């Protein structure tokens, strides 16, 4: 009861502040076109901080490129609806929901915003399981004709189940079963289900065997080629890991790297340093920092890092979907060592035996070999373009437009 009163007061204060600021809702401030898409995510996508946000941003850009109007809404509390990324999306030409008041001085909530725009919306792209579960009924109530898309982002059930298999934490098993129920219910309700990898698509089929509904839209990765500024083997040093620490698989991978893999590597390569880049570093992760294991935190532009390190490492023990960090490394022709989980959805071809390992000892061995043998490194670097071919902009764009126009 107290929390309800507290939240009601915060909402009242927000409406007062919006009135003072003159933030009055008007449909005329939003741009509608022949095709209009509503996108809902947990946050305003932080495209330079996590792979899911980067992928969604690229999807938004493709929609805009094809003269489709995009309406973006984040499932944030009204009085906490703040993000440095709102203006960035507005600058792209996206219609971004922000709290405002109507002509009567009442708050235009997220649900109210959807109701206001619904008659002109063709498709709602609901990003992540909990978002779809929460918003699908709101969207359909506002306009039953809107096509519903459930973007899984990754198969959460599989990710949590894999984590349980490592930790044996029964809470994770319960959480996994909860998400399986949600994800299957969402898949039943949705007009289209988006799987992010062929692996997720196959695993989903064992629970939800409705092929015509499930479409593959993966990450977008464009190989950048090797310009004159590309650093070769001898001009590089050290190991690089990139990943947001909001994501449990990344936390586990960095701990595993520090505690079990690097002690073996350092026996043979004592001079090598590991640089860990990622947003939302926790105290637990920060505590891993040492002289040769550097916790750098968030870096806005990774180009220099990807062009100066000799090897990318991603020893992921659990997870699901496509790992953006793997594709990003290949974009820059940077060889890497990862696990079967990290490599899911990619075809490494002849590099499978060079870059994939699943135990601490094997991972350390692969790191030492790629770090010290120039011919292996150069062959792995040269294979990057072929690995990324299925993730090209053109393939994703064609698949996306098929969903919109069907």
C-alpha positions as CSV (number, residue, x, y, z in Angstrom):
1,X,0.0,0.0,0.0
2,X,2.8,2.4,0.9
3,X,4.6,1.7,-2.3
4,X,1.5,2.4,-4.3
5,X,1.0,5.7,-2.6
6,X,4.7,6.6,-3.1
7,X,4.5,5.8,-6.8
8,X,1.3,7.7,-7.2
9,X,2.9,10.8,-5.6
10,X,5.9,10.5,-7.9
11,X,3.6,10.3,-10.9
12,X,1.7,13.4,-9.6
13,X,5.0,15.3,-9.2
14,X,6.2,14.2,-12.6
15,X,3.0,15.6,-14.2
16,X,3.5,18.9,-12.3
17,X,7.0,19.2,-13.6
18,X,6.0,18.4,-17.1
19,X,3.3,21.1,-17.0
20,X,5.9,23.6,-15.8
21,X,8.2,22.5,-18.7
22,X,5.4,22.8,-21.2
23,X,5.7,19.2,-22.4
24,X,2.2,18.7,-23.8
25,X,1.5,15.7,-26.0
26,X,0.4,16.3,-29.6
27,X,0.1,13.7,-32.3
28,X,1.3,16.4,-34.7
29,X,4.8,16.1,-33.2
30,X,5.1,12.6,-34.5
31,X,5.8,11.5,-38.1
32,X,3.5,8.9,-39.6
33,X,4.2,7.3,-43.0
34,X,2.5,4.7,-45.2
35,X,4.1,2.0,-42.9
36,X,4.5,2.6,-39.2
37,X,6.3,0.3,-36.7
38,X,6.1,0.4,-32.9
39,X,9.2,-1.0,-31.2
40,X,9.2,-1.7,-27.4
41,X,12.3,-2.7,-25.4
42,X,13.3,-2.7,-21.8
43,X,15.5,0.4,-22.3
44,X,16.2,2.9,-24.9
45,X,18.8,0.8,-26.9
46,X,22.4,1.5,-25.7
47,X,23.9,0.6,-29.1
48,X,27.5,1.0,-28.0
49,X,27.2,-0.9,-24.7
50,X,25.5,-4.3,-25.5
51,X,25.0,-6.6,-28.5
52,X,21.2,-6.7,-28.2
53,X,20.9,-2.9,-28.4
54,X,23.4,-2.8,-31.3
55,X,21.3,-5.3,-33.3
56,X,18.0,-3.5,-32.5
57,X,19.6,-0.1,-33.6
58,X,20.6,-1.6,-36.9
59,X,17.1,-3.0,-37.4
60,X,15.7,0.5,-36.7
61,X,18.1,2.1,-39.2
62,X,17.0,-0.4,-41.9
63,X,13.4,0.4,-41.3
64,X,14.1,4.1,-41.6
65,X,16.1,3.6,-44.8
66,X,13.1,1.9,-46.3
67,X,10.8,4.8,-45.5
68,X,9.1,3.1,-42.6
69,X,8.3,5.3,-39.6
70,X,9.6,4.0,-36.3
71,X,8.0,4.7,-32.9
72,X,10.3,3.7,-30.0
73,X,9.2,3.1,-26.4
74,X,11.1,1.8,-23.4
75,X,9.6,0.0,-20.5
76,X,11.0,2.3,-17.9
77,X,9.1,3.8,-15.0
78,X,7.5,7.1,-16.0
79,X,9.4,9.1,-13.4
80,X,12.7,7.4,-14.3
81,X,12.3,7.8,-18.0
82,X,15.7,9.3,-18.7
83,X,18.4,8.2,-21.1
84,X,21.3,9.8,-22.9
85,X,20.2,7.8,-26.0
86,X,16.8,9.4,-26.5
87,X,18.2,12.4,-28.4
88,X,20.5,10.1,-30.5
89,X,17.4,8.2,-31.8
90,X,15.5,11.4,-32.4
91,X,18.4,12.6,-34.4
92,X,18.1,9.5,-36.6
93,X,14.5,10.4,-37.3
94,X,12.9,8.0,-34.8
95,X,9.6,9.0,-32.9
96,X,10.6,8.4,-29.3
97,X,8.1,8.3,-26.5
98,X,8.8,10.6,-23.5
99,X,6.5,11.4,-20.7
100,X,4.2,14.4,-21.3
101,X,0.8,15.7,-20.3
102,X,-2.4,15.9,-22.3
103,X,-4.6,19.0,-22.7
104,X,-6.2,18.3,-19.3
105,X,-2.8,18.2,-17.5
106,X,-2.9,14.4,-17.0
107,X,0.2,12.3,-17.6
108,X,0.3,10.5,-21.0
109,X,1.6,7.1,-19.9
110,X,3.3,4.5,-22.0
111,X,0.0,2.7,-22.4
112,X,-1.8,6.0,-23.2
113,X,0.8,6.7,-25.9
114,X,0.3,3.3,-27.5
115,X,-3.5,4.0,-27.5
116,X,-3.0,7.4,-29.2
117,X,-0.8,6.1,-32.0
118,X,-2.3,2.6,-32.4
119,X,-4.8,3.3,-35.3
120,X,-1.8,4.1,-37.6
121,X,0.6,1.4,-36.4
122,X,1.0,-1.7,-38.7
123,X,3.3,-3.8,-36.7
124,X,4.6,-4.0,-33.1
125,X,8.1,-5.3,-32.6
126,X,8.3,-6.4,-29.0
127,X,11.9,-7.0,-28.0
128,X,12.6,-9.7,-25.3
129,X,10.2,-12.1,-23.6
130,X,9.0,-10.0,-20.7
131,X,8.3,-7.0,-22.9
132,X,6.2,-9.1,-25.3
133,X,4.4,-10.7,-22.4
134,X,3.5,-7.3,-20.9
135,X,2.7,-5.3,-24.0
136,X,1.1,-7.7,-26.4
137,X,-2.4,-7.3,-24.8
138,X,-2.0,-3.5,-24.5
139,X,-1.2,-3.3,-28.3
140,X,-4.0,-5.7,-29.4
141,X,-6.5,-3.9,-27.2
142,X,-5.6,-0.6,-28.8
143,X,-5.7,-2.0,-32.3
144,X,-6.5,-5.7,-33.0
145,X,-5.2,-5.4,-36.5
146,X,-1.6,-4.7,-35.5
147,X,0.8,-7.5,-36.4
148,X,2.7,-8.8,-33.4
149,X,6.4,-9.7,-33.6
150,X,8.1,-11.5,-30.7
151,X,11.9,-10.9,-30.9
152,X,13.4,-13.5,-28.6
153,X,16.8,-11.8,-28.6
154,X,18.1,-15.1,-27.3
155,X,16.3,-18.3,-26.1
156,X,16.3,-17.3,-22.4
157,X,15.3,-20.8,-21.3
158,X,18.4,-22.3,-22.9
159,X,20.7,-19.7,-21.5
160,X,19.4,-20.2,-17.9
161,X,19.4,-23.9,-18.2
162,X,23.0,-23.9,-19.3
163,X,23.9,-21.7,-16.4
164,X,22.1,-24.1,-14.1
165,X,24.1,-27.1,-15.5
166,X,27.3,-25.4,-14.5
167,X,26.3,-23.9,-11.1
168,X,23.7,-26.5,-10.0
169,X,21.7,-23.6,-8.5
170,X,18.1,-24.8,-8.3
171,X,16.8,-21.3,-8.5
172,X,18.2,-21.0,-12.0
173,X,16.4,-24.2,-13.0
174,X,13.1,-22.8,-11.7
175,X,13.8,-19.5,-13.6
176,X,14.6,-21.4,-16.8
177,X,11.3,-23.3,-16.6
178,X,9.4,-20.0,-15.9
179,X,11.0,-18.4,-19.0
180,X,10.2,-21.5,-21.2
181,X,6.5,-21.1,-20.3
182,X,6.6,-17.4,-21.1
183,X,8.5,-17.9,-24.4
184,X,6.2,-20.6,-25.6
185,X,3.1,-18.6,-24.7
186,X,4.6,-15.6,-26.5
187,X,5.3,-17.7,-29.6
188,X,1.7,-19.0,-29.6
189,X,0.3,-15.4,-29.5
190,X,2.8,-13.7,-31.9
191,X,2.2,-13.5,-35.6
192,X,5.9,-13.8,-36.2
193,X,8.7,-15.1,-33.9
194,X,12.2,-13.9,-34.4
195,X,15.1,-16.3,-33.6
196,X,18.6,-14.8,-33.5
197,X,20.5,-17.9,-34.5
198,X,20.1,-21.2,-36.3
199,X,20.8,-22.9,-33.0
200,X,18.1,-21.0,-31.1
201,X,15.7,-21.7,-34.1
202,X,16.4,-25.5,-33.9
203,X,16.1,-25.6,-30.1
204,X,12.9,-23.7,-30.2
205,X,11.5,-26.2,-32.7
206,X,11.7,-29.0,-30.1
207,X,9.2,-27.1,-28.0
208,X,7.3,-25.0,-30.6
209,X,7.1,-26.8,-33.9
210,X,5.4,-24.1,-36.1
211,X,8.0,-23.4,-38.8
212,X,6.1,-20.8,-40.7
213,X,6.0,-18.5,-37.7
214,X,9.7,-18.6,-36.8
215,X,12.0,-16.3,-38.8
216,X,15.8,-15.9,-38.5
217,X,17.1,-12.3,-38.1
218,X,20.5,-12.4,-36.6
219,X,23.1,-9.7,-35.8
220,X,24.3,-7.5,-38.6
221,X,28.0,-7.7,-39.2
222,X,29.8,-6.1,-42.1
223,X,33.4,-7.1,-42.7
224,X,35.5,-3.9,-42.8
225,X,38.3,-5.1,-44.9
226,X,42.0,-4.4,-44.2
227,X,43.0,-0.8,-44.8
228,X,46.5,0.6,-44.8
229,X,46.1,1.3,-41.1
230,X,45.4,-2.4,-40.3
231,X,48.0,-3.7,-37.8
232,X,49.6,-7.0,-38.7
233,X,50.6,-9.8,-36.3
234,X,53.9,-8.3,-35.1
235,X,52.4,-4.8,-34.4
236,X,49.9,-6.2,-31.9
237,X,50.0,-7.5,-28.4
238,X,47.8,-8.6,-25.5
239,X,44.4,-10.2,-25.1
240,X,41.0,-8.4,-25.3
241,X,37.6,-9.2,-23.9
242,X,34.5,-7.1,-24.5
243,X,31.1,-7.5,-22.9
244,X,28.4,-5.8,-20.8
245,X,28.4,-6.9,-17.2
246,X,24.6,-6.6,-17.0
247,X,24.8,-10.0,-18.7
248,X,25.6,-13.0,-16.4
249,X,27.5,-15.1,-19.1
250,X,30.0,-12.2,-19.4
251,X,30.6,-12.1,-15.7
252,X,31.2,-15.8,-15.6
253,X,33.5,-15.8,-18.6
254,X,35.7,-13.1,-17.2
255,X,36.0,-14.9,-13.8
256,X,36.7,-18.2,-15.6
257,X,39.3,-16.5,-17.8
258,X,41.1,-14.9,-14.8
259,X,41.0,-17.8,-12.4
260,X,41.3,-20.9,-14.6
261,X,42.6,-20.0,-18.1
262,X,45.2,-17.3,-17.6
263,X,47.3,-19.0,-14.9
264,X,48.0,-21.7,-17.6
265,X,48.7,-19.1,-20.3
266,X,51.0,-17.0,-18.0
267,X,53.2,-20.1,-17.5
268,X,54.2,-19.8,-21.1
269,X,53.5,-16.2,-21.9
270,X,54.2,-14.3,-18.6
271,X,54.4,-10.9,-20.3
272,X,50.8,-11.0,-21.8
273,X,48.2,-8.7,-20.4
274,X,44.4,-9.1,-20.6
275,X,42.3,-6.0,-21.1
276,X,38.6,-6.3,-20.1
277,X,36.3,-3.7,-21.7
278,X,32.6,-3.4,-20.8
279,X,29.9,-1.3,-19.3
280,X,28.3,-1.7,-15.8
281,X,31.4,-3.3,-14.1
282,X,30.3,-4.8,-10.8
283,X,32.4,-4.8,-7.6
284,X,32.9,-8.5,-8.0
285,X,34.4,-8.1,-11.5
286,X,36.4,-5.1,-10.4
287,X,38.0,-7.2,-7.7
288,X,39.6,-9.4,-10.3
289,X,41.8,-6.6,-11.5
290,X,45.6,-7.1,-11.2
291,X,48.7,-5.7,-12.9
292,X,48.2,-8.0,-15.9
293,X,44.4,-8.3,-15.8
294,X,43.1,-4.8,-16.5
295,X,39.5,-3.8,-15.9
296,X,39.1,-0.8,-18.2
297,X,35.3,-0.4,-18.1
298,X,33.2,1.2,-20.9
299,X,34.9,2.4,-24.1
300,X,32.8,4.3,-26.6
301,X,34.8,3.5,-29.7
302,X,36.5,0.1,-29.9
303,X,38.2,0.5,-33.3
304,X,41.7,1.2,-31.8
305,X,41.4,-1.6,-29.3
306,X,40.4,-4.1,-32.0
307,X,43.3,-2.9,-34.2
308,X,46.0,-3.1,-31.5
309,X,45.3,-6.4,-29.6
310,X,46.6,-9.6,-31.0
311,X,43.8,-11.8,-29.9
312,X,40.2,-11.6,-28.8
313,X,39.1,-14.1,-26.1
314,X,35.5,-15.1,-25.2
315,X,35.4,-18.3,-23.1
316,X,31.7,-18.3,-22.6
317,X,30.4,-21.3,-20.6
318,X,26.7,-20.6,-21.0
319,X,24.4,-18.3,-23.0
320,X,22.2,-18.5,-26.1
321,X,21.7,-16.7,-29.4
322,X,24.4,-14.9,-31.4
323,X,27.3,-13.3,-29.5
324,X,27.8,-9.8,-30.9
325,X,31.4,-9.8,-29.5
326,X,32.3,-12.7,-31.8
327,X,31.0,-10.9,-34.9
328,X,32.6,-7.6,-33.9
329,X,36.0,-9.3,-33.7
330,X,35.6,-10.8,-37.1
331,X,34.4,-7.4,-38.5
332,X,37.9,-6.2,-37.7
333,X,39.7,-9.4,-38.9
334,X,40.8,-10.0,-35.3
335,X,41.4,-13.8,-34.6
336,X,39.8,-15.1,-31.5
337,X,39.4,-18.0,-29.1
338,X,35.9,-18.9,-27.9
339,X,33.8,-21.9,-26.9
340,X,31.1,-23.9,-28.6
341,X,28.6,-21.6,-26.9
342,X,30.4,-18.5,-28.1
343,X,30.6,-19.8,-31.7
344,X,26.9,-20.8,-31.9
345,X,25.3,-19.5,-35.1
346,X,28.6,-18.9,-36.8
347,X,30.3,-21.2,-39.3
348,X,34.0,-21.1,-38.5
349,X,34.7,-23.6,-41.3
350,X,38.4,-24.7,-41.3
351,X,39.0,-22.5,-38.3
352,X,36.9,-24.6,-36.0
353,X,39.9,-26.5,-34.7
354,X,42.0,-23.4,-34.3
355,X,39.6,-21.0,-32.5
356,X,37.1,-23.1,-30.5
357,X,37.9,-24.8,-27.1
358,X,35.8,-25.9,-24.2
359,X,38.0,-26.6,-21.3
360,X,40.4,-24.2,-19.4
361,X,43.4,-26.3,-20.6
362,X,42.4,-26.4,-24.2
363,X,41.4,-22.7,-24.3
364,X,44.8,-21.8,-22.9
365,X,46.5,-23.9,-25.5
366,X,44.6,-22.3,-28.3
367,X,45.4,-18.9,-27.0
368,X,49.1,-19.6,-26.8
369,X,49.2,-21.1,-30.3
370,X,47.3,-18.2,-32.0
371,X,49.3,-15.7,-30.0
372,X,52.7,-17.1,-30.9
373,X,52.3,-18.7,-34.4
374,X,52.0,-16.0,-37.1
375,X,50.9,-18.3,-39.8
376,X,47.9,-19.5,-37.7
377,X,47.0,-15.9,-36.8
378,X,47.1,-14.8,-40.4
379,X,45.0,-17.7,-41.7
380,X,42.4,-17.0,-38.9
381,X,42.4,-13.3,-39.8
382,X,41.9,-14.0,-43.5
383,X,38.9,-16.3,-42.7
384,X,36.9,-13.5,-41.1
385,X,35.1,-12.3,-44.2
386,X,33.7,-15.7,-45.1
387,X,32.5,-16.3,-41.5
388,X,30.5,-13.0,-41.6
389,X,28.9,-13.5,-45.1
390,X,25.5,-14.7,-43.7
391,X,25.3,-11.7,-41.4
392,X,25.4,-9.1,-44.2
393,X,23.2,-6.0,-44.3
394,X,21.6,-7.1,-47.5
395,X,20.5,-10.5,-46.1
396,X,19.0,-9.0,-43.0
397,X,17.3,-6.2,-44.9
398,X,15.5,-8.6,-47.2
399,X,14.3,-10.8,-44.3
400,X,13.1,-7.7,-42.4
401,X,11.1,-6.3,-45.3
402,X,9.5,-9.6,-45.9
403,X,8.2,-9.6,-42.3
404,X,7.0,-6.0,-42.6
405,X,5.3,-6.5,-46.0
406,X,3.7,-10.0,-45.6
